[in-house]
Amino acid sequence: MGKKSKDEWSLKEFQPKNSPERHIFRKNLFPVITPADPRYPFIAYLTFAYSPRDESGLPSSRDEEILVRVEEKEILCLEANGLSVQVGAVLKSGIKDMLFYTRNPDEFLSMAEKFRDEYPQFKVSCEIGNDAEWACYRDFP
């Protein structure tokens, strides 16, 4: 699956009215798995919570550098052997969520646990739910 091409991802930025917060959404427009593929019925959120640099809710430059490296290189293990595909990422309010669809929630959770130990400066969590219709993907900005 390798490195993601910029041409395959959309980027949208929102700023809530009368708020300094910024919300950044990236969506994989052409995942290697056809959306709603019945073999990948589970949505997984891999979440990294951080201390925002200011009222924008965005990370410090050091945390941002680490989060970019995690998303570009280190999460590839979660996509290896067709376990999952990353379909989106959200950065807002002290949270970076990376969204995946997976075929095996137990294996995904097991592999995602390593990020908790490797990045103690972040509160790392993972939540998985059933979304066989890929409704979250369709509704993602």
Buried (B, 14 or more C-beta within 10 A) or exposed (E): BEEBEEEEBEEEEEEEEEEEBBBBBBBBEEBEBEBBBEEBBBBBBBBBBBEBBEEBBBBEEEBBEBBEEBBEEBBBEBBEEBBBBBBBBBBBBBBBBBBBBBBBBEBBBEBBEEBBEEBEEBBBBBEBEEBEEBEBBEEBE
